[in-house]
Amino acid sequence: MNIRSERVQSLPPYIFSRINKRKKELQQEGMDMIDLGIGAPDFPTPEFIIDELIKEAKNPSNHRYSPYGGCQEFREAVAEFYQKRYGVTLDPDKEVLTLIGSKEGIANLISAVLNPSDTVMVPDPGYPVYESAIHLAGGKSLYLPLDASNYFQPNFELIPDEHYQSIKLMLLNYPNNPTAGTCELNTFKKAVSLAKQHDFVIAQDAAYDLMTFEDYRAPSLLQVNGAKDVGVEFGSLSKSFNMTGWRIGYVVGNQDLIDALATVKSNTDTSQFLPIQKAGAKALRSDLQAVHENNAIYEERLNHVISALDDMGIKVQKPRGTFYVWAEVPEGFTSMGFSEELMEKTGVIVTPGNVFGTSGEGYFRISLSHPKDRLLEAVRRMNELLMEV
Ligand SMILES: *Cc1c(COP(=O)(O)O)cnc(C)c1O
């Protein structure tokens, strides 16, 4: 008997676990590894958030179950954040839901919405969780290719109407992982209008909403008139507040979608530890100074990395957000071939673009989650490898 369900058996192999295994082996052989594959900030969580956690953790009334949808304080803080940042008004009781990290929410929304064989349109390349969650829910994916020449925004016009007609859900992700692409409100406007025309719903993943550079500000899907009729937006404190391990995020927007998700969740989890939600509320209500300071550091790293890559002939258009660099692999390499050779010969780990989908072939992703010197050392080793071949 195979104790794994067919859906679990047929999940594509998680390539990060293979890379990690090899990384450990090489480390044991004494190689100095620089892992630019990890999509997590290298900074600690800001002190004021930790202080709030400690304070709330000492209050016994916080040791009980949270309400299913999350505590009032966190949901109100999310609504205030949307009002202040985007000018979007939300009802904290009906249009906001606490998540145990947005990954959980995205996967559970997919299973809350899909019937077997229903189709979802996913960005290509895209965050691998989308495809696995669709697969686990018994659904099918259709691809929304991102256009490299246009900040990796989709060309909605190039997709045939039958595709829009056949989907139940469209996933969007701006600022984008892995391409570091960003969009303007107009992209969301087009998506909302297509959703209304062809009767599907939208989930926009805003995990990098606050990670932007210079005067670029990422728009919210909900800034589009009527977006709440068809869509939700997922938010996360993981990347912007260096809180990946805390597991705190939220979803906002369409009541019916949030209700469907809340139904799945109330049957499978009981929300997040109250002190974590309260510390998260403190973060969202802050002046975002901590976020801006991190962004300035990421941008400095980015400028150095882009210019070093440029010196070795790898051209990258400077992104306006996220902490990723999405670059074309050098001539003569596949994504996988390049990242394997780089890891084996130099100890530098990058993520091969093809793990994010077919359109990712020919690219690799660097995460800027290391100090500048280590990043430049990694690019130097990359250059050395290219001189060799
Ligand atoms: C990191 C990431 C998430 C998940 O964030 P959590 O809130 O930590 O679960 C979601 N979407 C994208 C695109 C990400 O890169």
The ligand as an SDF file (V2000), in Angstrom:
LIG
                    3D

 15 15  0  0  0  0  0  0  0  0999 V2000
    7.2490   34.7780    0.9120 C   0  0  0  0  0  0  0  0  0  0  0  0
    6.0520   34.7800    0.0500 C   0  0  0  0  0  0  0  0  0  0  0  0
    4.7800   34.4930    0.5550 C   0  0  0  0  0  0  0  0  0  0  0  0
    4.5460   33.8660    1.9050 C   0  0  0  0  0  0  0  0  0  0  0  0
    4.6760   34.6460    2.9480 O   0  0  0  0  0  0  0  0  0  0  0  0
    4.2080   34.1660    4.3800 P   0  0  0  0  0  0  0  0  0  0  0  0
    3.2860   35.2470    4.8110 O   0  0  0  0  0  0  0  0  0  0  0  0
    5.4600   34.0650    5.1660 O   0  0  0  0  0  0  0  0  0  0  0  0
    3.4940   32.8490    4.2790 O   0  0  0  0  0  0  0  0  0  0  0  0
    3.6720   34.6030   -0.2700 C   0  0  0  0  0  0  0  0  0  0  0  0
    3.8250   34.9610   -1.5520 N   0  0  0  0  0  0  0  0  0  0  0  0
    5.0160   35.2200   -2.0840 C   0  0  0  0  0  0  0  0  0  0  0  0
    5.0980   35.5910   -3.5170 C   0  0  0  0  0  0  0  0  0  0  0  0
    6.1740   35.1290   -1.3090 C   0  0  0  0  0  0  0  0  0  0  0  0
    7.3650   35.3370   -1.8720 O   0  0  0  0  0  0  0  0  0  0  0  0
  1  2  1  0
  2  3  1  0
  2 14  2  0
  3  4  1  0
  3 10  2  0
  4  5  1  0
  5  6  1  0
  6  7  2  0
  6  8  1  0
  6  9  1  0
 10 11  1  0
 11 12  2  0
 12 13  1  0
 12 14  1  0
 14 15  1  0
M  END
$$$$
